[in-house]
Amino acid sequence: MKIATWNVNSIRARLDRLRAWLEKAQPDVVCLQEVKVTEAAFPYDAVREAGYHAAVYGQKTYNGVAILSRVEAADVHRGMDDGVEDPQARFLAARVGAIQVISAYIPNGQMVGSAPYAYKLDWLRRLRTFLERHFTPATPLVLCGDFNVARDERDVAEPAAWEETVLFHRSSRTAMEELLGWGLVDVHRRQHPEGRLYSWWDYRMLAFPKNNGLRLDYIFATQPLAARCAAAEIDRQERKGEKPSDHAPVIAVLGDSLPS
């Protein structure tokens, strides 16, 4: 199974790139974030022509997540169903074959100490509670997405410049590690323990040419799948060229094929 996650920063703006990338990379499952369209406006026909089914949780202009899969997804959950009134479309879970797949877009948080930052930390706690309610660490599960958190200094080109920001603050990182403590493995980190590989670069100040980036996008897996991870990579090529997203796709190969 080849699974990928990609914050496309508007599927309308990136649709041609997405279709070309699907043809090139041939993933079995792709988790998308920031699709920035309602479910009704999602380009289902274009995705179907590329060979994929789409489960979507959309929102006009902002946020929005999707799961594209060769095998049609089942048991689709939009939102964490935890009684919290949350109008932001950031969470989508589904079963693809025998594997549970979650596409998540964690809030940015804007500024440390602000109400949006409290929402971010609470969102990560809610996500762990969702996992505890519905699954166990023995469940074959992948949690993919843009987490808006760099885990440690190996994931930031200039750690000192970011340590007081919402993307690298110690409280963000603590919340992330508490989530992983449920029973998740960072498969890219396992394949590349040295780090210094990034998935996001600001559009400004020549951040990409200078490789002044952060690793904010992850594929986390429970041990039954993480143990089968044969490879993981960040496709930097997709940050180049005309009208790129500011994020690059992250890809992992888990075993030899998609379970049925």
FENLINDA-V302798 format. One record per residue. N is the residue number from 1. RES is the residue in one small letter. OMEGA is omega as a letter, one per 40 degrees, with the letter a starting at -180 (none if undefined). Layout:
BEGIN
n res omega
N RES OMEGA
N RES OMEGA
END
This chain:
BEGIN
n res omega
1 m i
2 k a
3 i a
4 a i
5 t a
6 w i
7 n a
8 v i
9 n i
10 s a
11 i i
12 r a
13 a a
14 r a
15 l i
16 d i
17 r i
18 l a
19 r i
20 a a
21 w i
22 l i
23 e a
24 k a
25 a i
26 q i
27 p i
28 d a
29 v i
30 v i
31 c a
32 l i
33 q a
34 e i
35 v i
36 k i
37 v i
38 t i
39 e a
40 a a
41 a a
42 f a
43 p a
44 y a
45 d a
46 a i
47 v i
48 r i
49 e i
50 a i
51 g a
52 y i
53 h a
54 a i
55 a a
56 v i
57 y a
58 g a
59 q a
60 k i
61 t a
62 y i
63 n i
64 g a
65 v a
66 a i
67 i i
68 l a
69 s i
70 r i
71 v a
72 e a
73 a i
74 a i
75 d a
76 v i
77 h i
78 r a
79 g a
80 m i
81 d a
82 d i
83 g i
84 v i
85 e a
86 d a
87 p a
88 q a
89 a a
90 r a
91 f i
92 l i
93 a i
94 a i
95 r i
96 v a
97 g a
98 a a
99 i i
100 q a
101 v i
102 i i
103 s a
104 a i
105 y a
106 i a
107 p i
108 n i
109 g i
110 q a
111 m i
112 v i
113 g a
114 s i
115 a i
116 p i
117 y i
118 a i
119 y i
120 k a
121 l i
122 d i
123 w i
124 l i
125 r i
126 r i
127 l i
128 r i
129 t i
130 f i
131 l a
132 e a
133 r a
134 h a
135 f i
136 t i
137 p i
138 a i
139 t i
140 p a
141 l i
142 v i
143 l a
144 c i
145 g i
146 d a
147 f i
148 n i
149 v i
150 a a
151 r a
152 d a
153 e i
154 r a
155 d a
156 v a
157 a a
158 e a
159 p a
160 a a
161 a a
162 w a
163 e i
164 e i
165 t a
166 v a
167 l a
168 f i
169 h a
170 r i
171 s i
172 s a
173 r i
174 t i
175 a i
176 m a
177 e i
178 e i
179 l a
180 l a
181 g i
182 w a
183 g a
184 l i
185 v i
186 d a
187 v i
188 h i
189 r i
190 r i
191 q a
192 h a
193 p a
194 e i
195 g a
196 r i
197 l a
198 y a
199 s a
200 w i
201 w i
202 d i
203 y a
204 r i
205 m i
206 l a
207 a a
208 f i
209 p i
210 k a
211 n i
212 n a
213 g i
214 l i
215 r a
216 l a
217 d a
218 y i
219 i i
220 f a
221 a i
222 t a
223 q i
224 p i
225 l a
226 a i
227 a a
228 r a
229 c a
230 a a
231 a i
232 a a
233 e i
234 i a
235 d a
236 r a
237 q a
238 e i
239 r a
240 k i
241 g a
242 e i
243 k i
244 p i
245 s i
246 d i
247 h i
248 a i
249 p i
250 v a
251 i i
252 a i
253 v a
254 l a
255 g a
256 d a
257 s i
258 l i
259 p i
260 s none
END
